[in-house]
Amino acid sequence: MHKILFVGGSSVGHIAPAVAVWSAYQQKHPQTKAHFICTPRLDDAAFLRAQDLSFTILDAPRLSVLYPLKIRKAIQSARNILTKIQPDILCTTGGYLSIPVCFAAKKMGIPIILHEADSISGNANKIVSRWATHITEGFPSSHHKQSVLRTHTGNPLRANITKGNKKEGLRLTGLSGKKPILLVVGGSQGSVGINNAVIKNIDDLLLRTDIIHITGRRKSQVPNLKSQISPHYYQTEFTHEEIKHFYACSDIALSRAGTGSIGELSANGIPTVLVPLRGVGHDHQYHNAQTAVATGGCLYLEQSTMDTQLVPTIHALVTNKDLRKEMSEKIRTLSHRDAALHIADIIAQTLAKGSHDQ
């Protein structure tokens, strides 16, 4: 019986794809066991508990002047976890948490599957890619030198993310559904920039739309806004299973350009206005957004232009039903429904090869 260790954290955007892969793997290999390593962030643990999955919390450092000292401690902690769990393979969805765990795994001879979700790699994934047995990619690779196996799989999504119910979404939010619904999301951690722009322009936006606003924890700028302008506006800090129902009743989305958000919105065919978070992680959200916009299923806004461009952009979409229909069809081309299964098969093939080599 094999054991798979999944490593992902710093946001649910790292954890949810790993859970999707595990669900796909377990369907074909029900005797396999899995364990997850996540960061101390409350949302990480809450998400895994909601899925009834076993996990261990590891506090790993981000880059700083104290990094050399802190990373040694994190590597030792990772080694202790690996010794206890005894996994046959490690699957990581990237991020800074992956560095100490993958380094320890490499030293212990454990094969590593790295999923690169973004169109351009961040520092952590560039490091981990040196130790990986196989790299799966959310976007087609631009690497010309293939020093390690690479497979374009698309980004894995939770199996039920497209199985929401519009009526349930309306019931949860208290919205009538008589006007087009704008879904505002800033990724799993929320976005102060998007939140501020929406609140600043709330009266104009509500002229033509009702709004579902997922702010992120402790990033709501007007906590009592819902009670002030209900029934046209619904606000929540964080979502779990109810997000699929919000997708089902939404007509347009305003979102950051993380791969998790783009993946789920594209799978649900929601025309989206992307506002990438600039200047972080090698500007990966900008590159993700450019790829998405090229399909014709998304529009692009810079955060610096939202004061003047947000309202006319949203209103133009609201008043052009044909354009929304066209964008809905085109954004779906970004979705790879079998991505989780594809990665699960790569894990199985790697495990089978390891068993054969022994």
BELWO-V225182 format. One record per residue. N is the residue number from 1. RES is the residue in one small letter. PSI is psi in radians with two decimals (999 if undefined). Layout:
N&RES&PSI, N&RES&PSI
This chain:
1&m&2.14, 2&h&2.72, 3&k&2.27, 4&i&2.29, 5&l&2.17, 6&f&2.35, 7&v&2.15, 8&g&2.52, 9&g&-3.12, 10&s&-0.33, 11&s&2.76, 12&v&-0.39, 13&g&-0.39, 14&h&-0.58, 15&i&-0.74, 16&a&-0.74, 17&p&-0.65, 18&a&-0.70, 19&v&-0.68, 20&a&-0.74, 21&v&-0.76, 22&w&-0.73, 23&s&-0.74, 24&a&-0.70, 25&y&-0.75, 26&q&-0.54, 27&q&-0.62, 28&k&-0.37, 29&h&1.25, 30&p&-0.30, 31&q&-0.17, 32&t&2.56, 33&k&2.68, 34&a&2.64, 35&h&2.59, 36&f&2.56, 37&i&2.27, 38&c&3.01, 39&t&3.00, 40&p&-0.02, 41&r&2.40, 42&l&-0.67, 43&d&-0.60, 44&d&-0.95, 45&a&-0.70, 46&a&-0.70, 47&f&-0.78, 48&l&-0.66, 49&r&-0.70, 50&a&-0.46, 51&q&0.00, 52&d&0.82, 53&l&2.52, 54&s&2.46, 55&f&2.80, 56&t&2.42, 57&i&2.31, 58&l&2.22, 59&d&1.82, 60&a&2.63, 61&p&2.64, 62&r&2.96, 63&l&2.26, 64&s&3.12, 65&v&-0.41, 66&l&0.11, 67&y&-0.82, 68&p&-0.63, 69&l&-0.76, 70&k&-0.58, 71&i&-0.54, 72&r&-0.78, 73&k&-0.72, 74&a&-0.68, 75&i&-0.73, 76&q&-0.72, 77&s&-0.71, 78&a&-0.73, 79&r&-0.69, 80&n&-0.70, 81&i&-0.79, 82&l&-0.70, 83&t&-0.67, 84&k&-0.78, 85&i&-0.61, 86&q&0.99, 87&p&2.66, 88&d&-0.37, 89&i&2.67, 90&l&2.31, 91&c&2.12, 92&t&2.47, 93&t&0.25, 94&g&-2.99, 95&g&2.92, 96&y&-0.46, 97&l&-0.47, 98&s&-0.41, 99&i&-0.99, 100&p&-0.62, 101&v&-0.79, 102&c&-0.60, 103&f&-0.79, 104&a&-0.69, 105&a&-0.73, 106&k&-0.77, 107&k&-0.51, 108&m&0.05, 109&g&0.41, 110&i&2.19, 111&p&2.55, 112&i&2.20, 113&i&2.09, 114&l&2.20, 115&h&2.07, 116&e&1.82, 117&a&-0.58, 118&d&2.88, 119&s&-0.26, 120&i&2.39, 121&s&2.50, 122&g&3.11, 123&n&-0.79, 124&a&-0.79, 125&n&-0.53, 126&k&-0.68, 127&i&-0.87, 128&v&-0.52, 129&s&-0.43, 130&r&-0.40, 131&w&-0.12, 132&a&2.53, 133&t&-0.66, 134&h&2.40, 135&i&2.18, 136&t&2.57, 137&e&2.41, 138&g&-0.50, 139&f&2.67, 140&p&2.45, 141&s&2.50, 142&s&0.13, 143&h&2.20, 144&h&-0.57, 145&k&1.88, 146&q&1.39, 147&s&-0.23, 148&v&2.69, 149&l&2.28, 150&r&2.38, 151&t&2.22, 152&h&1.96, 153&t&-0.32, 154&g&3.03, 155&n&2.27, 156&p&2.51, 157&l&2.68, 158&r&2.41, 159&a&-0.58, 160&n&0.20, 161&i&-0.35, 162&t&0.18, 163&k&0.54, 164&g&2.91, 165&n&2.17, 166&k&-0.77, 167&k&-0.67, 168&e&-0.65, 169&g&-0.73, 170&l&-0.66, 171&r&-0.77, 172&l&-0.65, 173&t&-0.34, 174&g&0.18, 175&l&2.69, 176&s&-0.50, 177&g&0.09, 178&k&-0.47, 179&k&2.72, 180&p&2.50, 181&i&2.24, 182&l&2.10, 183&l&2.15, 184&v&2.07, 185&v&2.47, 186&g&0.44, 187&g&3.12, 188&s&-0.38, 189&q&-0.01, 190&g&3.10, 191&s&2.00, 192&v&-0.70, 193&g&-0.84, 194&i&-0.74, 195&n&-0.83, 196&n&-0.72, 197&a&-0.70, 198&v&-0.80, 199&i&-0.71, 200&k&-0.59, 201&n&0.34, 202&i&-0.73, 203&d&-0.76, 204&d&-0.71, 205&l&-0.66, 206&l&-0.12, 207&l&-0.62, 208&r&-0.13, 209&t&2.73, 210&d&2.77, 211&i&2.33, 212&i&2.07, 213&h&1.94, 214&i&1.87, 215&t&-0.40, 216&g&2.63, 217&r&2.31, 218&r&0.39, 219&k&0.19, 220&s&2.11, 221&q&-0.43, 222&v&1.45, 223&p&-0.42, 224&n&0.20, 225&l&-0.67, 226&k&-0.83, 227&s&-0.43, 228&q&-0.65, 229&i&0.16, 230&s&2.51, 231&p&0.35, 232&h&-0.14, 233&y&2.29, 234&y&2.29, 235&q&2.40, 236&t&2.63, 237&e&-0.62, 238&f&2.68, 239&t&2.70, 240&h&-1.95, 241&e&-0.41, 242&e&-0.27, 243&i&-0.60, 244&k&-0.58, 245&h&-0.58, 246&f&-0.72, 247&y&-0.74, 248&a&-0.49, 249&c&0.07, 250&s&2.52, 251&d&-0.48, 252&i&2.65, 253&a&2.57, 254&l&2.10, 255&s&2.69, 256&r&3.05, 257&a&0.63, 258&g&2.67, 259&t&-0.57, 260&g&-0.82, 261&s&-0.83, 262&i&-0.73, 263&g&-0.81, 264&e&-0.67, 265&l&-0.68, 266&s&-0.67, 267&a&-0.52, 268&n&0.00, 269&g&0.69, 270&i&2.02, 271&p&2.30, 272&t&2.42, 273&v&2.04, 274&l&2.32, 275&v&1.58, 276&p&2.56, 277&l&2.04, 278&r&2.62, 279&g&0.23, 280&v&2.58, 281&g&0.85, 282&h&0.51, 283&d&0.66, 284&h&-0.56, 285&q&-0.60, 286&y&-0.82, 287&h&-0.66, 288&n&-0.79, 289&a&-0.73, 290&q&-0.70, 291&t&-0.74, 292&a&-0.73, 293&v&-0.59, 294&a&-0.40, 295&t&-0.36, 296&g&0.01, 297&g&-0.08, 298&c&2.71, 299&l&2.77, 300&y&2.33, 301&l&2.39, 302&e&2.49, 303&q&-0.60, 304&s&-0.30, 305&t&0.06, 306&m&-0.57, 307&d&-0.63, 308&t&-0.43, 309&q&-0.31, 310&l&-0.95, 311&v&-0.89, 312&p&-0.58, 313&t&-0.80, 314&i&-0.76, 315&h&-0.63, 316&a&-0.67, 317&l&-0.72, 318&v&-0.71, 319&t&-0.06, 320&n&1.48, 321&k&-0.64, 322&d&-0.70, 323&l&-0.72, 324&r&-0.71, 325&k&-0.74, 326&e&-0.76, 327&m&-0.63, 328&s&-0.73, 329&e&-0.69, 330&k&-0.62, 331&i&-0.44, 332&r&-0.37, 333&t&-0.27, 334&l&-0.25, 335&s&2.35, 336&h&1.68, 337&r&-0.51, 338&d&0.26, 339&a&-0.80, 340&a&-0.74, 341&l&-0.68, 342&h&-0.80, 343&i&-0.67, 344&a&-0.69, 345&d&-0.64, 346&i&-0.69, 347&i&-0.81, 348&a&-0.73, 349&q&-0.67, 350&t&-0.71, 351&l&-0.71, 352&a&-0.68, 353&k&-0.71, 354&g&-0.72, 355&s&-0.67, 356&h&-0.71, 357&d&-0.52, 358&q&999
